Amino acid sequence: MTDEKSMGLGPNGAPDEGDLEAALAMAELRPSDDARDMISSELAHVLSRESDVALVLSGDMSRALAELPFADGVPEAAWCVSDATALAQIHQLFRLGGAAGAVTNTAGCTDVELAAAGLAHCEDAAVEGATRAALSCSPRYVLGRVRGFAAEAGAAVDAATDVRAALAREASRLEEAGVHGFVAEGGRAKDVAVALRAVRDVSGRPVVATLPVAGSDAERMSAPEGDAEVESRLRAALAELVDAGATALGAEVGLSHLAEVLPRLSLLSEGEGLALCVTLVADGSADADADADADAAPVRTGSRRARAMDLARARELEAAAAALTAAGVRTVSLGRGFAPGDTARLVQSLRPHFATLGWRFVA
């Protein structure tokens, strides 16, 4: 399989730790406020498609973190507190693959969520560590991830929690840590709206508000005639995000429904006057093959099974690149199920499509 080793990253497929420590130290040197504001303004133009550039953001880290030694049972937020070097390694892999925007690994890093995970009073260290790790790969932009969550009966966080206030405190820490913009997300549309409003309580920087479009909703939208009820619900959710101050509208979409769902999402976002950014979720054949063989021996690089999975993934990303281009999507990232090394594949698939339209990638 194509993996991090193929990117010339040393015997363990990761950047040299000495270099990473130096990069983390350099990340503490902050640009002036004026320089940072100029970069934020530039980011807003890119997200709004006001120029001929395309942007790849760093993706979901859960798969890469789960493969680290002793990762079993470790909450993702704990890596921000205890091992910023591990996060920096993963950010470096995304950067080498072509991601010019680094998104912090700060989902679940509000003070109340950290306390529920046994990490009380670690919120400052978590946000600072995650932001330094993102800055260490020298991206053009750093976006702070703020993920809405449930505070209700049966949830990990007490039902009496003021979720918006907790998210606003996290966003404020990210603002102080030096981000250029934000990604507001959540498992439900209402969680995304709360996260976005929390960011807007403390910051005027650009925000991508990302809705999950998966499961039965994606299946219903992919029908030839679409689904009026689902699209009406999405239209209402998008309108609320626009009202709350989104700079761009984002959508998490599975590969298996992408070609059918994207045109409808693009029309909905254009109806609200905002550009569409897409996070691809791996739910296609390459992952089905991997899941079917989960109890088998590990995949060996260069093996027949590895080559077959490589080919399936390449075909999926090539089809995704065509669908993204047709829908006019210029900001994209890889979500759940992808490895950092897949970013390079995505960029390679997008490059010829974007070149025909005169779009160039942010370096």
VEXDREN-2710 file (C-alpha; in Angstrom, 1 decimal):
% VEXDREN-2710
k/r/px/py/pz
1/MET/0.0/0.0/0.0
2/THR/1.0/3.6/-0.4
3/ASP/2.0/4.7/3.0
4/GLU/4.1/7.2/4.8
5/LYS/7.3/5.2/4.2
6/SER/7.0/5.9/0.5
7/MET/7.2/9.6/1.2
8/GLY/10.9/9.5/2.2
9/LEU/10.3/10.0/5.9
10/GLY/12.8/7.7/7.4
11/PRO/12.8/4.1/8.7
12/ASN/9.6/4.5/10.7
13/GLY/7.7/6.4/8.1
14/ALA/7.8/9.6/10.2
15/PRO/9.7/12.9/10.2
16/ASP/12.9/12.9/12.3
17/GLU/12.1/13.7/16.0
18/GLY/14.9/16.1/16.3
19/ASP/13.6/18.1/13.4
20/LEU/10.1/18.0/14.9
21/GLU/11.3/19.3/18.3
22/ALA/13.0/22.2/16.5
23/ALA/9.8/22.9/14.5
24/LEU/7.7/22.9/17.7
25/ALA/10.0/25.4/19.3
26/MET/9.8/27.6/16.2
27/ALA/6.0/27.4/16.3
28/GLU/6.1/29.3/19.5
29/LEU/7.5/32.4/17.6
30/ARG/4.2/34.1/16.7
31/PRO/3.9/36.6/13.7
32/SER/2.7/40.1/14.4
33/ASP/-1.0/40.7/14.8
34/ASP/-1.0/42.6/11.5
35/ALA/0.6/39.7/9.6
36/ARG/-1.8/37.3/11.2
37/ASP/-4.8/39.4/10.3
38/MET/-3.6/39.6/6.7
39/ILE/-3.3/35.8/6.5
40/SER/-6.8/35.5/8.0
41/SER/-8.2/37.8/5.4
42/GLU/-6.5/35.9/2.6
43/LEU/-8.0/32.6/4.1
44/ALA/-11.5/34.2/4.0
45/HIS/-11.0/35.0/0.3
46/VAL/-9.8/31.4/-0.5
47/LEU/-12.7/29.8/1.4
48/SER/-15.2/32.1/-0.4
49/ARG/-13.8/31.2/-3.8
50/GLU/-13.0/34.9/-4.5
51/SER/-9.7/33.8/-6.2
52/ASP/-8.6/31.0/-8.6
53/VAL/-6.9/29.0/-5.8
54/ALA/-7.8/25.6/-4.3
55/LEU/-7.0/24.6/-0.7
56/VAL/-6.4/21.1/0.8
57/LEU/-6.8/20.9/4.6
58/SER/-5.3/18.4/6.9
59/GLY/-7.6/15.5/7.6
60/ASP/-8.9/13.3/10.4
61/MET/-6.1/12.0/12.7
62/SER/-8.0/9.2/14.4
63/ARG/-6.7/6.4/12.2
64/ALA/-3.0/7.6/12.5
65/LEU/-3.3/8.1/16.2
66/ALA/-4.9/4.7/16.7
67/GLU/-1.9/3.0/15.1
68/LEU/0.6/4.6/17.5
69/PRO/2.2/2.4/20.2
70/PHE/0.1/2.2/23.4
71/ALA/-2.8/4.0/21.8
72/ASP/-5.5/1.6/23.0
73/GLY/-7.9/3.4/25.3
74/VAL/-6.2/6.8/25.0
75/PRO/-8.7/9.7/24.2
76/GLU/-7.6/11.7/21.2
77/ALA/-7.6/14.9/23.3
78/ALA/-4.9/13.3/25.6
79/TRP/-2.4/13.4/22.8
80/CYS/-2.7/17.2/22.7
81/VAL/-1.7/17.3/26.4
82/SER/1.0/14.6/26.5
83/ASP/2.6/14.2/23.1
84/ALA/2.5/17.2/20.8
85/THR/5.4/15.6/18.9
86/ALA/3.2/12.8/17.8
87/LEU/0.6/15.3/16.5
88/ALA/3.4/17.2/14.8
89/GLN/4.5/14.1/12.9
90/ILE/1.0/13.5/11.6
91/HIS/0.7/17.2/10.6
92/GLN/4.0/16.9/8.7
93/LEU/2.6/13.9/6.8
94/PHE/-0.4/15.9/5.7
95/ARG/1.7/18.9/4.7
96/LEU/4.1/16.7/2.6
97/GLY/1.0/15.3/0.9
98/GLY/-0.1/18.8/-0.2
99/ALA/-2.2/20.1/2.7
100/ALA/-1.6/23.9/3.0
101/GLY/-4.1/24.3/5.8
102/ALA/-3.5/22.5/9.1
103/VAL/-6.6/21.9/11.3
104/THR/-5.9/21.5/15.0
105/ASN/-6.8/18.2/16.6
106/THR/-8.9/19.9/19.3
107/ALA/-12.3/18.1/19.0
108/GLY/-13.1/17.3/22.6
109/CYS/-10.8/19.8/24.1
110/THR/-13.3/22.0/26.0
111/ASP/-12.6/22.2/29.7
112/VAL/-15.8/20.2/30.5
113/GLU/-15.0/17.4/28.0
114/LEU/-11.4/17.1/29.2
115/ALA/-12.7/16.9/32.8
116/ALA/-15.1/14.1/31.9
117/ALA/-12.2/12.3/30.3
118/GLY/-10.1/12.6/33.5
119/LEU/-8.0/15.5/32.2
120/ALA/-9.3/18.3/34.4
121/HIS/-7.4/21.6/34.3
122/CYS/-5.5/20.6/31.1
123/GLU/-7.5/22.7/28.7
124/ASP/-4.8/25.4/28.2
125/ALA/-2.1/22.7/27.7
126/ALA/-4.3/20.8/25.2
127/VAL/-5.1/23.8/23.0
128/GLU/-1.6/25.1/23.2
129/GLY/0.0/21.7/22.3
130/ALA/-2.4/21.1/19.5
131/THR/-1.9/24.5/17.9
132/ARG/1.9/24.3/18.2
133/ALA/1.8/20.9/16.5
134/ALA/-0.3/22.4/13.6
135/LEU/2.0/25.4/13.3
136/SER/5.1/23.2/13.3
137/CYS/4.6/21.9/9.8
138/SER/4.8/25.5/8.4
139/PRO/1.3/25.5/6.8
140/ARG/0.0/28.6/5.0
141/TYR/-3.1/28.6/7.3
142/VAL/-3.9/27.1/10.7
143/LEU/-7.6/26.5/11.5
144/GLY/-8.8/25.7/15.0
145/ARG/-11.3/22.8/15.2
146/VAL/-14.3/23.4/17.5
147/ARG/-16.7/20.5/17.7
148/GLY/-20.1/20.8/19.2
149/PHE/-21.2/18.1/21.6
150/ALA/-24.3/16.9/23.5
151/ALA/-25.0/17.7/27.1
152/GLU/-28.1/15.7/27.9
153/ALA/-29.3/12.7/29.7
154/GLY/-27.0/9.7/29.0
155/ALA/-24.2/11.9/27.6
156/ALA/-20.6/12.0/29.0
157/VAL/-21.0/15.7/29.9
158/ASP/-23.6/16.7/32.5
159/ALA/-26.9/17.8/31.1
160/ALA/-26.7/21.2/33.0
161/THR/-23.5/22.2/31.1
162/ASP/-23.6/25.4/29.1
163/VAL/-22.2/23.9/25.9
164/ARG/-22.0/27.2/24.0
165/ALA/-20.0/28.8/26.8
166/ALA/-17.6/25.9/27.0
167/LEU/-17.0/26.0/23.3
168/ALA/-16.5/29.7/23.4
169/ARG/-13.8/29.3/26.0
170/GLU/-12.1/26.8/23.8
171/ALA/-12.4/29.1/20.8
172/SER/-10.9/31.9/22.8
173/ARG/-7.9/29.8/23.7
174/LEU/-7.4/28.9/20.1
175/GLU/-7.7/32.5/19.1
176/GLU/-5.0/33.4/21.7
177/ALA/-2.8/30.5/20.4
178/GLY/-2.6/32.0/17.0
179/VAL/-5.0/30.3/14.6
180/HIS/-6.0/32.1/11.4
181/GLY/-9.6/30.7/11.2
182/PHE/-11.8/27.9/12.5
183/VAL/-13.7/24.8/11.6
184/ALA/-17.0/24.4/13.4
185/GLU/-18.4/20.9/13.3
186/GLY/-20.6/18.4/15.2
187/GLY/-22.4/15.1/15.0
188/ARG/-25.7/16.9/14.4
189/ALA/-26.8/20.1/12.6
190/LYS/-27.7/21.7/15.9
191/ASP/-24.3/20.9/17.4
192/VAL/-22.6/22.6/14.4
193/ALA/-24.7/25.7/14.9
194/VAL/-23.9/25.9/18.6
195/ALA/-20.2/25.5/17.8
196/LEU/-20.3/28.2/15.1
197/ARG/-22.1/30.7/17.4
198/ALA/-19.6/30.0/20.2
199/VAL/-16.7/30.9/17.8
200/ARG/-18.5/34.0/16.8
201/ASP/-18.9/35.0/20.4
202/VAL/-15.1/35.4/20.6
203/SER/-13.7/35.8/17.1
204/GLY/-14.3/37.4/13.8
205/ARG/-11.9/35.2/11.9
206/PRO/-13.2/33.0/9.0
207/VAL/-15.1/29.9/9.9
208/VAL/-16.0/26.8/7.9
209/ALA/-19.2/25.3/9.4
210/THR/-19.4/21.7/8.5
211/LEU/-22.5/19.6/8.5
212/PRO/-22.5/15.7/8.5
213/VAL/-24.3/14.4/5.4
214/ALA/-24.2/10.6/5.9
215/GLY/-26.2/7.5/6.6
216/SER/-29.9/7.5/5.5
217/ASP/-29.8/11.2/4.6
218/ALA/-27.1/10.6/2.0
219/GLU/-28.8/7.5/0.7
220/ARG/-32.1/9.4/0.3
221/MET/-30.4/12.4/-1.4
222/SER/-28.6/10.0/-3.8
223/ALA/-31.9/8.8/-5.2
224/PRO/-32.5/10.0/-8.8
225/GLU/-35.3/12.3/-7.7
226/GLY/-33.6/13.3/-4.5
227/ASP/-35.5/13.7/-1.3
228/ALA/-37.5/16.8/-0.6
229/GLU/-37.8/16.3/3.2
230/VAL/-34.0/15.8/3.6
231/GLU/-33.2/18.8/1.4
232/SER/-35.6/21.0/3.2
233/ARG/-34.1/20.1/6.5
234/LEU/-30.6/20.8/5.1
235/ARG/-31.7/24.1/3.6
236/ALA/-33.0/25.2/7.0
237/ALA/-29.7/24.1/8.7
238/LEU/-27.6/25.9/6.1
239/ALA/-29.7/29.1/6.5
240/GLU/-29.1/29.0/10.3
241/LEU/-25.3/28.7/9.7
242/VAL/-25.4/31.6/7.4
243/ASP/-27.3/33.6/10.0
244/ALA/-24.8/32.6/12.6
245/GLY/-21.9/34.0/10.6
246/ALA/-20.3/31.1/8.6
247/THR/-17.7/32.2/6.0
248/ALA/-18.1/28.9/4.1
249/LEU/-20.4/25.9/4.3
250/GLY/-18.8/22.5/4.8
251/ALA/-20.2/19.0/4.4
252/GLU/-18.9/15.6/5.4
253/VAL/-19.9/13.2/2.6
254/GLY/-19.1/9.5/2.1
255/LEU/-17.4/8.4/-1.1
256/SER/-20.1/6.0/-1.9
257/HIS/-22.8/8.8/-2.3
258/LEU/-20.5/11.6/-3.4
259/ALA/-21.4/11.9/-7.1
260/GLU/-25.1/11.9/-6.4
261/VAL/-25.1/14.1/-3.3
262/LEU/-22.6/16.8/-4.3
263/PRO/-24.6/18.5/-7.0
264/ARG/-27.6/18.9/-4.7
265/LEU/-25.3/20.2/-1.8
266/SER/-23.7/22.6/-4.2
267/LEU/-27.0/24.1/-5.3
268/LEU/-28.1/24.4/-1.6
269/SER/-24.9/26.2/-0.6
270/GLU/-25.1/28.5/-3.7
271/GLY/-28.7/29.3/-2.7
272/GLU/-27.3/30.6/0.6
273/GLY/-24.6/32.6/-1.2
274/LEU/-21.7/30.7/0.2
275/ALA/-19.0/28.4/-1.2
276/LEU/-19.1/24.7/-0.4
277/CYS/-16.1/22.9/1.3
278/VAL/-16.1/19.1/1.4
279/THR/-14.7/16.5/3.8
280/LEU/-14.5/13.1/2.2
281/VAL/-15.4/10.1/4.4
282/ALA/-14.0/6.7/3.5
283/ASP/-17.0/4.4/3.2
284/GLY/-16.2/2.8/-0.2
285/SER/-14.9/-0.5/-1.5
286/ALA/-11.3/-0.1/-0.2
287/ASP/-12.6/0.1/3.3
288/ALA/-15.1/-2.6/2.9
289/ASP/-12.3/-4.9/1.8
290/ALA/-10.2/-3.8/4.8
291/ASP/-13.1/-4.4/7.3
292/ALA/-13.8/-7.8/5.8
293/ASP/-10.2/-8.9/6.4
294/ALA/-10.0/-7.2/9.9
295/ASP/-9.3/-10.5/11.6
296/ALA/-6.8/-11.7/9.0
297/ALA/-3.0/-11.1/9.0
298/PRO/-1.9/-7.5/8.7
299/VAL/-1.6/-6.1/5.2
300/ARG/2.0/-6.3/4.0
301/THR/3.3/-3.5/1.9
302/GLY/3.7/-4.8/-1.7
303/SER/1.5/-7.8/-1.2
304/ARG/-1.3/-8.7/-3.6
305/ARG/-4.0/-7.6/-1.1
306/ALA/-2.1/-4.4/-0.5
307/ARG/-1.9/-3.6/-4.2
308/ALA/-5.6/-4.4/-4.7
309/MET/-6.6/-2.0/-1.8
310/ASP/-4.3/0.6/-3.3
311/LEU/-5.9/0.3/-6.7
312/ALA/-9.4/0.5/-5.1
313/ARG/-8.5/3.6/-3.1
314/ALA/-6.9/5.3/-6.2
315/ARG/-10.1/4.6/-8.2
316/GLU/-12.3/6.0/-5.5
317/LEU/-10.2/9.2/-5.2
318/GLU/-10.1/9.7/-8.9
319/ALA/-13.9/9.4/-9.1
320/ALA/-14.1/11.8/-6.1
321/ALA/-11.8/14.3/-7.8
322/ALA/-14.1/14.4/-10.9
323/ALA/-17.2/14.9/-8.7
324/LEU/-15.6/17.7/-6.7
325/THR/-14.5/19.5/-9.8
326/ALA/-17.9/19.2/-11.4
327/ALA/-19.5/20.7/-8.3
328/GLY/-17.0/23.6/-8.2
329/VAL/-15.5/22.6/-4.8
330/ARG/-12.1/24.1/-4.2
331/THR/-11.6/23.4/-0.5
332/VAL/-11.4/19.7/0.5
333/SER/-10.0/17.5/3.2
334/LEU/-10.1/13.8/4.1
335/GLY/-12.1/12.6/7.0
336/ARG/-12.7/9.4/8.9
337/GLY/-11.1/6.2/7.5
338/PHE/-8.3/7.8/5.6
339/ALA/-4.6/7.8/6.4
340/PRO/-2.4/10.9/6.1
341/GLY/-0.7/9.4/3.1
342/ASP/-4.0/9.4/1.2
343/THR/-3.7/13.2/1.0
344/ALA/-1.0/13.0/-1.7
345/ARG/-3.3/10.6/-3.6
346/LEU/-6.1/13.1/-3.4
347/VAL/-4.0/16.0/-4.6
348/GLN/-2.6/13.9/-7.5
349/SER/-6.2/13.1/-8.5
350/LEU/-7.4/16.7/-8.3
351/ARG/-4.4/18.4/-10.0
352/PRO/-5.3/17.6/-13.7
353/HIS/-9.0/18.4/-13.1
354/PHE/-8.2/21.7/-11.4
355/ALA/-5.5/22.7/-14.0
356/THR/-8.0/22.5/-16.8
357/LEU/-10.1/25.2/-15.0
358/GLY/-7.1/27.4/-14.2
359/TRP/-7.2/26.6/-10.5
360/ARG/-3.9/26.4/-8.6
361/PHE/-3.3/24.9/-5.2
362/VAL/-2.3/27.0/-2.2
363/ALA/1.3/26.0/-1.6
END
